[in-house]
Amino acid sequence: MLMTNNYQDFSNAILPKLEATFKTQLQQTITQPDLRSAMTYSLEVGGKRLRPLLLLSVVDTFKGIEAPAYLPAAALELVHTYSLIHDDLPAMDNDALRRGQPSNHVKFGVGQAILAGDGLLTLAFEWLAQSQYPAPIQIKLVQLLSHAAGPSEMVAGQYTDISLSDQANDLAVLRVMEMQKTAALINAAVLMGATISQVDVNTYGQLDLFSKYFGLAFQIADDIADFKTGQDTEEHKATFATELGLDKAQAYLDETVAQAKAALNAIKNVDLSLLQSYFEYFKAAA
């Protein structure tokens, strides 16, 4: 286990190895250079790498990180990156910028961006199949990630989003949508880490609850940040902040974070300080 109980220190220690995994694997598995450039572009534009870091933090907490854990973590980030490329497309959210840089379709073209996203999504499962774990663990990892990314969760959430973009959303609809769009992949990250660590059934259940509440809180915090810039109001987007107002959205965030903390704290006889440190994100985002 790494000698740190802080997610920022953990990130500093882990990210070089994770980024090296991306570089090596992409070079080995994509032979078409222009396609590799389009796929690599969005992967390298930036981002917190929150999802792979959560997966690896769970593994570090309950088992200790070994080399095979990096490939499932990298696969998870491929799926997240694919979703961003497709979300930005003109037929979806029609965003020209992603993290301050031209979106993939602006940089490479719409058709090329679709294929880059398709490539990242399918490659993720090739990497999972290459991970050096026993078959039952590999199968569970594939099941968790495919469910979170598929029509029961992330795709369903995005479908709801584009279908209702011009209509007023009530809180219940918005909550279900964001649990699917955002929380599902964060939930998968934590449960993939739990699967690799082979935690007991009670711990698995509490990690399931923790990650769902944490994922929802992550989206509420993001909505609050965008509301403060005026971005979502100008674009007439239905978010927790635009629907509830800033004060009520902050109260909803506090309530959701408290639920995530309670779920995590129900796990006993384990040093959870690394996972608990992720709650600092919400203080920094306030």
C-alpha positions in Angstrom: 0.0 0.0 0.0 1.1 3.6 -0.7 2.1 5.5 2.4 -0.5 8.3 2.0 -4.0 9.0 3.2 -4.6 12.0 0.9 -6.1 11.7 -2.6 -3.9 14.5 -4.0 -0.7 12.8 -2.8 -2.1 9.5 -4.1 -2.8 11.1 -7.4 0.7 12.5 -7.7 2.2 9.1 -7.0 -0.2 7.1 -9.2 -0.8 9.2 -12.3 2.7 8.8 -13.9 2.2 5.1 -14.0 -1.4 5.4 -15.3 -0.4 7.9 -18.0 2.4 5.5 -19.0 -0.2 2.7 -19.3 -2.2 4.8 -21.7 0.7 5.7 -23.9 2.1 2.1 -24.1 -1.2 0.4 -24.6 -2.5 2.9 -27.2 0.8 2.6 -29.2 0.5 -1.2 -29.1 -3.2 -1.6 -29.9 -4.0 1.1 -32.5 -2.1 0.8 -35.8 -3.9 3.5 -37.8 -2.0 6.7 -36.9 -4.7 9.3 -37.6 -7.2 7.3 -35.6 -4.8 7.0 -32.8 -4.2 10.7 -32.8 -7.9 11.4 -32.6 -8.4 9.0 -29.7 -5.2 10.1 -27.9 -6.1 13.8 -28.3 -9.2 13.7 -26.1 -7.5 11.3 -23.6 -4.7 13.8 -23.1 -6.7 17.1 -23.1 -6.8 16.9 -19.3 -9.2 16.0 -16.6 -9.0 14.8 -13.0 -8.7 11.1 -13.8 -11.2 10.8 -10.9 -12.6 7.4 -11.9 -9.4 5.5 -12.3 -8.0 7.1 -9.2 -11.1 6.0 -7.2 -10.7 2.4 -8.6 -7.0 2.4 -7.6 -7.8 4.0 -4.2 -10.2 1.2 -3.3 -7.6 -1.4 -4.4 -4.9 0.4 -2.3 -7.2 0.5 0.7 -8.3 -3.1 0.7 -5.5 -5.1 -1.0 -2.6 -3.0 -2.1 -1.9 -1.9 -5.7 -0.2 -4.4 -8.0 0.7 -3.9 -11.7 -2.4 -5.6 -13.2 -4.7 -3.0 -11.6 -3.6 -0.3 -13.9 -5.2 -1.8 -17.0 -8.8 -1.9 -15.7 -8.3 1.7 -14.3 -7.1 2.8 -17.8 -10.0 1.0 -19.5 -12.4 2.9 -17.2 -11.0 6.3 -18.3 -11.3 5.2 -22.0 -15.0 4.8 -21.5 -15.3 8.2 -19.7 -13.4 9.9 -22.5 -15.5 8.3 -25.3 -18.6 9.6 -23.5 -17.2 13.2 -23.5 -16.4 13.0 -27.3 -19.9 11.9 -28.1 -21.6 14.3 -25.7 -19.9 17.2 -27.4 -21.1 16.2 -30.9 -23.4 18.6 -32.8 -26.3 16.2 -32.5 -25.9 15.9 -28.7 -24.7 18.9 -26.6 -23.0 20.7 -29.5 -20.1 22.0 -27.5 -17.1 23.4 -29.4 -14.8 23.4 -26.4 -13.8 20.7 -23.9 -11.6 21.7 -21.0 -10.6 24.9 -22.8 -9.5 23.1 -26.0 -11.4 22.4 -29.2 -13.7 19.5 -28.9 -12.7 16.3 -30.8 -15.2 16.9 -33.7 -13.9 20.5 -34.1 -10.3 19.3 -34.2 -10.8 16.2 -36.4 -14.3 16.3 -37.9 -17.6 14.9 -36.9 -17.2 11.5 -38.5 -13.7 11.1 -37.2 -14.8 12.0 -33.7 -17.6 9.4 -33.7 -15.1 6.8 -34.7 -12.6 8.0 -32.1 -15.3 7.5 -29.5 -16.3 4.2 -30.8 -12.6 3.1 -30.8 -12.1 4.2 -27.1 -15.3 2.4 -26.0 -14.5 -0.9 -27.6 -10.8 -0.8 -26.8 -11.7 -0.5 -23.1 -13.1 -4.0 -23.1 -10.2 -5.4 -25.0 -8.0 -4.0 -22.2 -10.2 -5.6 -19.6 -9.9 -8.9 -21.4 -6.1 -8.5 -21.3 -5.9 -7.8 -17.6 -4.1 -10.5 -15.6 -6.9 -11.5 -13.3 -8.7 -14.9 -12.9 -11.6 -15.3 -15.3 -14.4 -14.7 -12.7 -12.8 -11.3 -11.8 -12.4 -10.4 -15.4 -16.0 -11.3 -16.2 -17.3 -9.2 -13.2 -15.2 -6.2 -14.3 -16.6 -6.4 -17.9 -20.1 -6.7 -16.4 -19.7 -3.7 -14.2 -18.3 -1.4 -16.8 -20.6 -2.5 -19.6 -23.7 -2.1 -17.4 -22.6 1.4 -16.2 -21.8 2.6 -19.8 -24.8 1.0 -21.5 -28.5 1.5 -22.1 -29.5 0.9 -18.4 -27.3 3.7 -17.1 -25.0 6.2 -19.0 -26.6 5.9 -22.4 -30.1 6.1 -20.9 -29.2 9.2 -19.0 -27.9 10.9 -22.1 -31.0 9.9 -24.0 -33.1 11.5 -21.3 -31.0 14.6 -21.4 -31.3 15.3 -25.1 -35.0 14.3 -25.1 -35.9 16.7 -22.3 -33.5 19.5 -22.9 -36.2 22.0 -23.9 -38.6 20.9 -21.1 -38.7 21.7 -17.4 -37.4 18.8 -15.3 -38.6 18.1 -11.8 -36.0 17.0 -9.2 -36.9 13.3 -9.5 -36.4 13.2 -13.2 -33.1 15.1 -12.9 -31.9 12.9 -10.1 -32.5 9.7 -12.1 -30.9 11.2 -15.2 -27.7 12.2 -13.3 -27.5 9.0 -11.4 -27.3 7.4 -14.8 -25.2 9.9 -16.7 -22.6 10.7 -14.0 -22.9 8.5 -10.9 -23.1 5.2 -12.7 -19.5 5.3 -14.0 -18.2 6.5 -10.6 -20.1 3.6 -9.0 -18.5 1.2 -11.5 -15.1 2.6 -10.6 -15.5 1.8 -6.9 -17.1 -1.6 -7.5 -14.4 -2.6 -10.0 -11.8 -1.8 -7.3 -13.9 -3.8 -4.8 -14.0 -6.7 -7.2 -10.2 -6.7 -7.8 -9.8 -6.5 -4.0 -12.3 -9.3 -3.4 -13.9 -7.6 -0.4 -16.6 -9.2 1.6 -20.3 -8.8 0.7 -21.1 -6.3 3.4 -18.2 -4.1 2.5 -19.2 -4.4 -1.2 -22.7 -3.2 -0.3 -21.5 -0.2 1.6 -19.0 0.8 -1.2 -21.9 0.5 -3.6 -23.9 3.0 -1.6 -20.9 5.3 -1.0 -20.1 5.5 -4.7 -23.6 6.2 -5.8 -24.0 9.1 -3.3 -20.5 10.4 -4.1 -21.3 10.3 -7.8 -24.5 12.2 -7.3 -22.7 14.8 -5.1 -20.0 15.2 -7.7 -22.7 16.2 -10.3 -24.5 18.6 -7.9 -21.2 20.3 -7.1 -20.4 20.6 -10.8 -23.9 22.1 -11.4 -23.3 24.6 -8.6 -19.9 25.6 -10.1 -21.4 26.1 -13.6 -24.4 28.0 -12.1 -22.0 30.5 -10.5 -20.4 31.2 -13.9 -23.8 31.7 -15.5 -23.1 29.1 -18.1 -26.1 26.8 -17.6 -28.5 29.7 -17.1 -27.4 31.2 -20.5 -27.8 27.8 -22.2 -31.2 27.1 -20.5 -29.9 23.8 -19.2 -31.9 22.0 -16.5 -29.5 21.3 -13.6 -29.7 20.9 -9.9 -28.7 24.5 -9.4 -31.0 26.0 -12.1 -34.0 23.9 -10.8 -33.4 24.4 -7.1 -31.6 27.7 -6.9 -28.1 28.0 -5.4 -29.0 27.8 -1.6 -31.2 24.7 -2.0 -28.7 23.0 -4.4 -26.0 23.6 -1.8 -28.2 22.1 0.9 -28.9 19.1 -1.4 -25.2 18.7 -1.9 -24.5 18.7 1.8 -27.2 16.1 2.4 -25.9 13.8 -0.3 -22.3 14.1 0.9 -23.5 13.2 4.4 -25.1 10.1 3.0 -21.9 9.1 1.2 -19.9 9.6 4.3 -22.3 7.5 6.4 -22.1 4.6 3.9 -18.3 4.7 4.0 -18.1 5.0 7.7 -20.3 1.8 8.1 -17.2 -0.2 7.0 -15.3 -1.2 10.1 -11.8 -2.4 10.9 -10.2 -0.8 7.8 -8.2 2.4 7.4 -10.5 4.4 5.1 -8.6 7.7 5.3 -7.6 7.6 1.6 -11.2 7.2 0.5 -12.4 9.7 3.1 -10.0 12.3 1.7 -12.0 12.4 -1.5 -14.6 14.4 0.4 -12.1 17.3 0.4 -13.1 17.8 -3.2 -16.4 19.2 -2.1 -14.7 21.7 0.2 -12.4 22.8 -2.6 -15.3 23.1 -5.0 -17.4 25.2 -2.6 
